[in-house]
């Protein structure tokens, strides 16, 4: 297992509220990170691109927020035009979803859909983290 420092330090400054030595487990089930949902799927990202060393911003920081960044060994395929579904990732050995406020969470080998959370107000809209 890698630590928060090993996963995040190359991509962002580790905030004081996170303990750099904390190990980040690799999970294969349903996960949530703020307004982002990660769920196992049978879909595939075969038509996608290799995740670059700098990572893939799956959700860019909105209204001064921070970006959810996907890094690691895998393939990413974006979904265009969907209000909630952002894309599919095929993880070969390990991937990590990082966010400066939430830390990092590990994705075990497998395929996952990454999507946004929605909320009901006067209209249905995406939650902005």
N, C-alpha and C positions, 0 to 999 in steps of 0.2 A: 504494500500500500504506500502511496505517496502522501506527503504532508501538504497542508495548505500552502506553505512556503514554496515547496517544489512545484506545485501546480500553478500558483498565481504570480510569483515574483517576476517572471519574465514578461508578464502582460500588464501588470498594474501594481501600484503600491498597496501593501497589505494594511488595511485599516487597523487602528489600535484595538478595536473591539474584538478582533479575531485573534486566536492563539495560533501562531505560525506553525507550531509543532504538532498540531492536531492532525491525525490521520484522516484521509478522505476515503471512505469505503466505496467499492464499486458495487452498485446495486442494479438489479435487472427488472425491478418492478416499477409500478407507478410512482412518480416523483413530482414534487412541485417546488419551484423556486420563485418566490414572489408571485408575479402575475403570469409565470410560464409553467405549463404543464408538460411533463415528459411521460409518455405511456408506450409500453411495448406494442409492437404491431407486426403484421405479416407483410406490410408494404415493404418496398425496397427502394434504396437510393441509387440503384445501378446506373441510372442515367445522370447522376450528379457528378460532383467534382471532389477530388481529394481535399480534405481539410488542410489548408495551408498552415505553416508553422505559426503564423500570426493569429490563426483562428478565424472563425466565422461569426460575425455579430448576428445572432438570431433575432435579437430585439435591441434596437439602438435606444439609448437613453432619451426619453422624451421629457420635455419641460424641465431640463436640468438634471434629469435622473441619470442613472448609470446603465451601461450596456450589459446585456447577458451575452457572454462570449463562449462559443463552443471551441474547444481545442482537443487535439489528440489524434489517434490513429483511426481514421474512418473516412466515409464518403458522405457528403451532404447534398441533398437535392431540395432546393427551395420550392415552395408552392406559391404560385402567383395568383392574385385575385381572390384569395380566400380571406375572409375577415378574421378568422381565428387560427386556422392551421398555417403554420409557418414553413414547415418542411419535414423531411424524413432524414434520419441519420442511420447509417449502417456502421456499427462500431466493430472494429476488427479485434483489437486487444483491450483498449481503454480510451475513453473520452471523458472530458470534464466540462461541465457547464459552470461558468464562473460569473460572479457578480460581486462588486466591491462591498456591498452591504450584507449580502447573504452568504458570502464565502464561495466554496466550491462543492460540487457533488459529482460523484463518479458514475459513469455509465459502463456497465459490464458489456462484453461482446453480445451483439444482437442488433435488432432494428427497432427504432423508436420514432414516433411522431412527436414533434415539438409544436405546441400550440399556445395561444394566448387564452387567458381567462376572460370571461365577459361578465358584465354586470347589468342589472335591470334598473334603470332610473326612468326618466321620461321617455327614454329610448334605449334599445339594446346597444351597448358600446363596449369596446375593449377596456379592461382595467389598465391604468397606466401606473406602473411601479415607480 
